[in-house]
Amino acid sequence: MVVAAVGTALVLGYAALALVQILYLKPLAAAPSRTLAEIHSDLAAAGESLGAPMAFVIMGVGPIFAVVILGLAVARRITNPWVTALIYLAVLTVGPGAYFVASFGAGMSLADTYGISGGDDSPWARPFCVVSLAAAVSLVAAAIVGTKKSRFAPPSDRVANVTLPDGLRTRAVRAERLESDPSTRRARAGHLCVRSRREALCRKVKASECVLCAALRSALAQDYLPRLADGAIGTSPWTASA
């Protein structure tokens, strides 16, 4: 839950600073000699705008997602801190893409109004790339560390974060211990070997039974049935031949 709270705070701060950059710092850096009110007047006279509603919608996706993950963590739907950290780091990693889309309309409006490039002239645009790069590196490192930790952790630690009744938790721990025991794997392999041998023996017995049944049918068709056709009903072919 602590990881979720910290991650939510980081995502909210990232989105808030991005909106300030798009709607306040970026216009002032594009026209340093004009105030924000004058910039809005110039944009309105040119039939342009900063696209504030679209910027709020795009930059609001990340915070909404972060709050949802925080709610799931509070409700103990997500209990693994490594998974929670990976989710928030992934959100911060894709932040520059969301910022680019949200600021594209404002940049084009400023470029058309003042005849500039429309790029980020404010130095406050650089921290977004730095934070997202750090989040990407941390994402890869956390994924590697989390994988190794879950692979080499004791069986009791693997199910420690799972919300289960005491009886089911004990069974889960016992099952994981049995799975990790080499003797259990050897016994299972031996059981499979015995089972395969038993199945092979059953197939041989069935094949022998089929051969015996075929021989009996052939003997009946060649010797006994002709005698029945001749009228020697009830007489065994062996006694008759004797």
LUMBA-427443 format. One record per residue (C-alpha): residue number from 1; x, y, z; chain. Coordinates in nm, 3 decimals, decimal comma. Example, Ala and Ser with C-alpha at 12.3 -4.5 7.8 and 13.67 -1.06 7.14 Angstrom:
// LUMBA-427443
node nr = 1	east = 1,230	north = -0,450	up = 0,780	kette = A
node nr = 2	east = 1,367	north = -0,106	up = 0,714	kette = A
This chain:
// LUMBA-427443
node nr = 1	east = 0,000	north = 0,000	up = 0,000	kette = A
node nr = 2	east = 0,292	north = 0,236	up = 0,070	kette = A
node nr = 3	east = 0,430	north = 0,169	up = -0,278	kette = A
node nr = 4	east = 0,089	north = 0,245	up = -0,428	kette = A
node nr = 5	east = 0,059	north = 0,571	up = -0,234	kette = A
node nr = 6	east = 0,407	north = 0,688	up = -0,342	kette = A
node nr = 7	east = 0,341	north = 0,587	up = -0,702	kette = A
node nr = 8	east = 0,008	north = 0,771	up = -0,708	kette = A
node nr = 9	east = 0,173	north = 1,084	up = -0,571	kette = A
node nr = 10	east = 0,444	north = 1,069	up = -0,837	kette = A
node nr = 11	east = 0,193	north = 1,024	up = -1,119	kette = A
node nr = 12	east = -0,027	north = 1,307	up = -0,992	kette = A
node nr = 13	east = 0,274	north = 1,539	up = -0,959	kette = A
node nr = 14	east = 0,391	north = 1,446	up = -1,308	kette = A
node nr = 15	east = 0,051	north = 1,522	up = -1,462	kette = A
node nr = 16	east = 0,008	north = 1,847	up = -1,267	kette = A
node nr = 17	east = 0,351	north = 1,977	up = -1,372	kette = A
node nr = 18	east = 0,278	north = 1,879	up = -1,733	kette = A
node nr = 19	east = -0,044	north = 2,082	up = -1,732	kette = A
node nr = 20	east = 0,136	north = 2,381	up = -1,582	kette = A
node nr = 21	east = 0,402	north = 2,348	up = -1,851	kette = A
node nr = 22	east = 0,148	north = 2,326	up = -2,135	kette = A
node nr = 23	east = -0,093	north = 2,599	up = -2,024	kette = A
node nr = 24	east = 0,138	north = 2,846	up = -1,845	kette = A
node nr = 25	east = 0,514	north = 2,798	up = -1,887	kette = A
node nr = 26	east = 0,514	north = 2,701	up = -2,255	kette = A
node nr = 27	east = 0,316	north = 3,008	up = -2,373	kette = A
node nr = 28	east = 0,529	north = 3,245	up = -2,165	kette = A
node nr = 29	east = 0,847	north = 3,091	up = -2,305	kette = A
node nr = 30	east = 0,710	north = 3,118	up = -2,660	kette = A
node nr = 31	east = 0,632	north = 3,491	up = -2,621	kette = A
node nr = 32	east = 0,857	north = 3,628	up = -2,343	kette = A
node nr = 33	east = 0,749	north = 3,990	up = -2,397	kette = A
node nr = 34	east = 0,378	north = 3,913	up = -2,352	kette = A
node nr = 35	east = 0,175	north = 3,830	up = -2,043	kette = A
node nr = 36	east = -0,044	north = 3,522	up = -2,025	kette = A
node nr = 37	east = -0,361	north = 3,731	up = -2,071	kette = A
node nr = 38	east = -0,213	north = 3,900	up = -2,377	kette = A
node nr = 39	east = -0,112	north = 3,564	up = -2,520	kette = A
node nr = 40	east = -0,468	north = 3,436	up = -2,482	kette = A
node nr = 41	east = -0,593	north = 3,754	up = -2,654	kette = A
node nr = 42	east = -0,352	north = 3,705	up = -2,942	kette = A
node nr = 43	east = -0,456	north = 3,340	up = -2,979	kette = A
node nr = 44	east = -0,825	north = 3,433	up = -2,978	kette = A
node nr = 45	east = -0,765	north = 3,704	up = -3,241	kette = A
node nr = 46	east = -0,589	north = 3,447	up = -3,461	kette = A
node nr = 47	east = -0,866	north = 3,194	up = -3,407	kette = A
node nr = 48	east = -0,642	north = 2,965	up = -3,203	kette = A
node nr = 49	east = -0,636	north = 2,832	up = -2,846	kette = A
node nr = 50	east = -0,411	north = 2,633	up = -2,616	kette = A
node nr = 51	east = -0,650	north = 2,336	up = -2,618	kette = A
node nr = 52	east = -0,688	north = 2,320	up = -2,241	kette = A
node nr = 53	east = -0,979	north = 2,067	up = -2,239	kette = A
node nr = 54	east = -0,787	north = 1,821	up = -2,454	kette = A
node nr = 55	east = -0,474	north = 1,865	up = -2,241	kette = A
node nr = 56	east = -0,672	north = 1,794	up = -1,923	kette = A
node nr = 57	east = -0,831	north = 1,483	up = -2,077	kette = A
node nr = 58	east = -0,504	north = 1,335	up = -2,202	kette = A
node nr = 59	east = -0,301	north = 1,413	up = -1,891	kette = A
node nr = 60	east = -0,586	north = 1,293	up = -1,669	kette = A
node nr = 61	east = -0,568	north = 0,933	up = -1,791	kette = A
node nr = 62	east = -0,254	north = 0,855	up = -1,591	kette = A
node nr = 63	east = -0,379	north = 0,994	up = -1,258	kette = A
node nr = 64	east = -0,712	north = 0,814	up = -1,294	kette = A
node nr = 65	east = -0,532	north = 0,487	up = -1,360	kette = A
node nr = 66	east = -0,300	north = 0,552	up = -1,063	kette = A
node nr = 67	east = -0,594	north = 0,616	up = -0,831	kette = A
node nr = 68	east = -0,760	north = 0,294	up = -0,949	kette = A
node nr = 69	east = -0,443	north = 0,096	up = -0,870	kette = A
node nr = 70	east = -0,428	north = 0,266	up = -0,529	kette = A
node nr = 71	east = -0,786	north = 0,159	up = -0,461	kette = A
node nr = 72	east = -0,705	north = -0,198	up = -0,558	kette = A
node nr = 73	east = -0,405	north = -0,193	up = -0,327	kette = A
node nr = 74	east = -0,614	north = -0,057	up = -0,038	kette = A
node nr = 75	east = -0,875	north = -0,328	up = -0,102	kette = A
node nr = 76	east = -0,589	north = -0,584	up = -0,108	kette = A
node nr = 77	east = -0,670	north = -0,689	up = -0,462	kette = A
node nr = 78	east = -0,305	north = -0,622	up = -0,544	kette = A
node nr = 79	east = -0,076	north = -0,727	up = -0,261	kette = A
node nr = 80	east = 0,259	north = -0,781	up = -0,432	kette = A
node nr = 81	east = 0,471	north = -0,462	up = -0,394	kette = A
node nr = 82	east = 0,688	north = -0,554	up = -0,692	kette = A
node nr = 83	east = 0,387	north = -0,575	up = -0,922	kette = A
node nr = 84	east = 0,257	north = -0,243	up = -0,788	kette = A
node nr = 85	east = 0,593	north = -0,076	up = -0,844	kette = A
node nr = 86	east = 0,614	north = -0,212	up = -1,198	kette = A
node nr = 87	east = 0,271	north = -0,071	up = -1,281	kette = A
node nr = 88	east = 0,354	north = 0,280	up = -1,160	kette = A
node nr = 89	east = 0,696	north = 0,278	up = -1,325	kette = A
node nr = 90	east = 0,531	north = 0,178	up = -1,653	kette = A
node nr = 91	east = 0,288	north = 0,471	up = -1,622	kette = A
node nr = 92	east = 0,574	north = 0,714	up = -1,563	kette = A
node nr = 93	east = 0,769	north = 0,564	up = -1,853	kette = A
node nr = 94	east = 0,495	north = 0,646	up = -2,107	kette = A
node nr = 95	east = 0,456	north = 0,997	up = -1,964	kette = A
node nr = 96	east = 0,650	north = 1,180	up = -2,240	kette = A
node nr = 97	east = 0,422	north = 1,031	up = -2,504	kette = A
node nr = 98	east = 0,114	north = 1,162	up = -2,324	kette = A
node nr = 99	east = 0,281	north = 1,500	up = -2,274	kette = A
node nr = 100	east = 0,369	north = 1,526	up = -2,643	kette = A
node nr = 101	east = 0,011	north = 1,452	up = -2,750	kette = A
node nr = 102	east = -0,137	north = 1,689	up = -2,492	kette = A
node nr = 103	east = 0,098	north = 1,977	up = -2,582	kette = A
node nr = 104	east = 0,085	north = 1,933	up = -2,959	kette = A
node nr = 105	east = -0,224	north = 2,151	up = -3,006	kette = A
node nr = 106	east = -0,086	north = 2,431	up = -2,789	kette = A
node nr = 107	east = 0,246	north = 2,425	up = -2,974	kette = A
node nr = 108	east = 0,077	north = 2,445	up = -3,314	kette = A
node nr = 109	east = -0,144	north = 2,734	up = -3,198	kette = A
node nr = 110	east = 0,153	north = 2,928	up = -3,067	kette = A
node nr = 111	east = 0,349	north = 2,856	up = -3,386	kette = A
node nr = 112	east = 0,066	north = 2,982	up = -3,608	kette = A
node nr = 113	east = 0,010	north = 3,292	up = -3,395	kette = A
node nr = 114	east = 0,368	north = 3,408	up = -3,343	kette = A
node nr = 115	east = 0,545	north = 3,243	up = -3,635	kette = A
node nr = 116	east = 0,773	north = 3,026	up = -3,421	kette = A
node nr = 117	east = 0,863	north = 2,658	up = -3,426	kette = A
node nr = 118	east = 0,614	north = 2,557	up = -3,159	kette = A
node nr = 119	east = 0,867	north = 2,351	up = -2,966	kette = A
node nr = 120	east = 0,929	north = 2,358	up = -2,592	kette = A
node nr = 121	east = 1,126	north = 2,674	up = -2,521	kette = A
node nr = 122	east = 1,074	north = 2,637	up = -2,146	kette = A
node nr = 123	east = 1,350	north = 2,452	up = -1,956	kette = A
node nr = 124	east = 1,079	north = 2,283	up = -1,745	kette = A
node nr = 125	east = 1,011	north = 2,041	up = -2,029	kette = A
node nr = 126	east = 1,338	north = 1,856	up = -1,970	kette = A
node nr = 127	east = 1,247	north = 1,706	up = -1,629	kette = A
node nr = 128	east = 0,973	north = 1,498	up = -1,792	kette = A
node nr = 129	east = 1,227	north = 1,313	up = -2,008	kette = A
node nr = 130	east = 1,464	north = 1,271	up = -1,714	kette = A
node nr = 131	east = 1,191	north = 1,129	up = -1,488	kette = A
node nr = 132	east = 1,061	north = 0,895	up = -1,757	kette = A
node nr = 133	east = 1,412	north = 0,773	up = -1,840	kette = A
node nr = 134	east = 1,478	north = 0,701	up = -1,473	kette = A
node nr = 135	east = 1,142	north = 0,524	up = -1,451	kette = A
node nr = 136	east = 1,227	north = 0,309	up = -1,755	kette = A
node nr = 137	east = 1,562	north = 0,206	up = -1,606	kette = A
node nr = 138	east = 1,397	north = 0,136	up = -1,271	kette = A
node nr = 139	east = 1,127	north = -0,064	up = -1,447	kette = A
node nr = 140	east = 1,381	north = -0,296	up = -1,606	kette = A
node nr = 141	east = 1,579	north = -0,329	up = -1,282	kette = A
node nr = 142	east = 1,267	north = -0,395	up = -1,073	kette = A
node nr = 143	east = 1,148	north = -0,659	up = -1,320	kette = A
node nr = 144	east = 1,483	north = -0,841	up = -1,305	kette = A
node nr = 145	east = 1,511	north = -0,822	up = -0,925	kette = A
node nr = 146	east = 1,148	north = -0,924	up = -0,876	kette = A
node nr = 147	east = 1,189	north = -1,225	up = -1,104	kette = A
node nr = 148	east = 1,500	north = -1,345	up = -0,924	kette = A
node nr = 149	east = 1,344	north = -1,287	up = -0,583	kette = A
node nr = 150	east = 1,032	north = -1,485	up = -0,667	kette = A
node nr = 151	east = 1,241	north = -1,766	up = -0,818	kette = A
node nr = 152	east = 1,476	north = -1,813	up = -0,522	kette = A
node nr = 153	east = 1,240	north = -1,720	up = -0,240	kette = A
node nr = 154	east = 1,138	north = -1,993	up = 0,012	kette = A
node nr = 155	east = 0,798	north = -2,150	up = -0,050	kette = A
node nr = 156	east = 0,649	north = -1,980	up = 0,255	kette = A
node nr = 157	east = 0,751	north = -1,637	up = 0,121	kette = A
node nr = 158	east = 0,592	north = -1,697	up = -0,218	kette = A
node nr = 159	east = 0,245	north = -1,725	up = -0,067	kette = A
node nr = 160	east = 0,301	north = -1,473	up = 0,211	kette = A
node nr = 161	east = 0,131	north = -1,193	up = 0,017	kette = A
node nr = 162	east = -0,168	north = -1,401	up = -0,088	kette = A
node nr = 163	east = -0,486	north = -1,346	up = 0,109	kette = A
node nr = 164	east = -0,595	north = -1,699	up = 0,203	kette = A
node nr = 165	east = -0,756	north = -1,865	up = 0,503	kette = A
node nr = 166	east = -0,515	north = -2,034	up = 0,741	kette = A
node nr = 167	east = -0,600	north = -2,383	up = 0,622	kette = A
node nr = 168	east = -0,553	north = -2,298	up = 0,255	kette = A
node nr = 169	east = -0,233	north = -2,107	up = 0,330	kette = A
node nr = 170	east = -0,089	north = -2,411	up = 0,509	kette = A
node nr = 171	east = -0,182	north = -2,635	up = 0,217	kette = A
node nr = 172	east = -0,028	north = -2,391	up = -0,030	kette = A
node nr = 173	east = 0,299	north = -2,375	up = 0,164	kette = A
node nr = 174	east = 0,306	north = -2,754	up = 0,193	kette = A
node nr = 175	east = 0,238	north = -2,797	up = -0,178	kette = A
node nr = 176	east = 0,517	north = -2,556	up = -0,275	kette = A
node nr = 177	east = 0,759	north = -2,732	up = -0,045	kette = A
node nr = 178	east = 0,671	north = -3,065	up = -0,201	kette = A
node nr = 179	east = 0,716	north = -2,917	up = -0,548	kette = A
node nr = 180	east = 1,060	north = -2,781	up = -0,459	kette = A
node nr = 181	east = 1,174	north = -3,109	up = -0,295	kette = A
node nr = 182	east = 1,401	north = -3,313	up = -0,528	kette = A
node nr = 183	east = 1,281	north = -3,641	up = -0,377	kette = A
node nr = 184	east = 0,926	north = -3,550	up = -0,475	kette = A
node nr = 185	east = 1,032	north = -3,495	up = -0,833	kette = A
node nr = 186	east = 1,218	north = -3,828	up = -0,837	kette = A
node nr = 187	east = 0,917	north = -4,007	up = -0,690	kette = A
node nr = 188	east = 0,692	north = -3,849	up = -0,950	kette = A
node nr = 189	east = 0,930	north = -3,953	up = -1,227	kette = A
node nr = 190	east = 0,935	north = -4,310	up = -1,088	kette = A
node nr = 191	east = 0,556	north = -4,311	up = -1,071	kette = A
node nr = 192	east = 0,536	north = -4,203	up = -1,433	kette = A
node nr = 193	east = 0,783	north = -4,477	up = -1,530	kette = A
node nr = 194	east = 0,581	north = -4,746	up = -1,347	kette = A
node nr = 195	east = 0,264	north = -4,613	up = -1,503	kette = A
node nr = 196	east = 0,410	north = -4,627	up = -1,852	kette = A
node nr = 197	east = 0,528	north = -4,985	up = -1,794	kette = A
node nr = 198	east = 0,186	north = -5,081	up = -1,664	kette = A
node nr = 199	east = 0,019	north = -4,932	up = -1,970	kette = A
node nr = 200	east = 0,262	north = -5,116	up = -2,200	kette = A
node nr = 201	east = 0,185	north = -5,446	up = -2,022	kette = A
node nr = 202	east = -0,189	north = -5,385	up = -2,054	kette = A
node nr = 203	east = -0,147	north = -5,324	up = -2,425	kette = A
node nr = 204	east = 0,045	north = -5,651	up = -2,463	kette = A
node nr = 205	east = -0,225	north = -5,843	up = -2,270	kette = A
node nr = 206	east = -0,498	north = -5,693	up = -2,485	kette = A
node nr = 207	east = -0,304	north = -5,782	up = -2,799	kette = A
node nr = 208	east = -0,265	north = -6,143	up = -2,674	kette = A
node nr = 209	east = -0,636	north = -6,162	up = -2,598	kette = A
node nr = 210	east = -0,717	north = -6,039	up = -2,947	kette = A
node nr = 211	east = -0,488	north = -6,305	up = -3,102	kette = A
node nr = 212	east = -0,647	north = -6,579	up = -2,885	kette = A
node nr = 213	east = -0,998	north = -6,468	up = -2,976	kette = A
node nr = 214	east = -0,906	north = -6,468	up = -3,344	kette = A
node nr = 215	east = -0,767	north = -6,824	up = -3,316	kette = A
node nr = 216	east = -1,084	north = -6,948	up = -3,143	kette = A
node nr = 217	east = -1,305	north = -6,788	up = -3,405	kette = A
node nr = 218	east = -1,097	north = -6,946	up = -3,680	kette = A
node nr = 219	east = -1,120	north = -7,292	up = -3,517	kette = A
node nr = 220	east = -1,496	north = -7,261	up = -3,476	kette = A
node nr = 221	east = -1,540	north = -7,151	up = -3,835	kette = A
node nr = 222	east = -1,324	north = -7,430	up = -3,976	kette = A
node nr = 223	east = -1,423	north = -7,732	up = -3,761	kette = A
node nr = 224	east = -1,721	north = -7,688	up = -3,530	kette = A
node nr = 225	east = -1,960	north = -7,496	up = -3,751	kette = A
node nr = 226	east = -1,937	north = -7,745	up = -4,042	kette = A
node nr = 227	east = -2,023	north = -8,029	up = -3,803	kette = A
node nr = 228	east = -2,326	north = -7,836	up = -3,687	kette = A
node nr = 229	east = -2,427	north = -7,792	up = -4,046	kette = A
node nr = 230	east = -2,397	north = -8,171	up = -4,101	kette = A
node nr = 231	east = -2,636	north = -8,240	up = -3,810	kette = A
node nr = 232	east = -2,392	north = -8,332	up = -3,536	kette = A
node nr = 233	east = -2,550	north = -8,089	up = -3,292	kette = A
node nr = 234	east = -2,429	north = -8,107	up = -2,933	kette = A
node nr = 235	east = -2,129	north = -8,316	up = -3,026	kette = A
node nr = 236	east = -1,797	north = -8,164	up = -2,945	kette = A
node nr = 237	east = -1,549	north = -8,167	up = -3,229	kette = A
node nr = 238	east = -1,282	north = -8,311	up = -3,006	kette = A
node nr = 239	east = -1,494	north = -8,603	up = -2,882	kette = A
node nr = 240	east = -1,617	north = -8,673	up = -3,231	kette = A
node nr = 241	east = -1,271	north = -8,690	up = -3,371	kette = A
node nr = 242	east = -1,171	north = -8,925	up = -3,089	kette = A
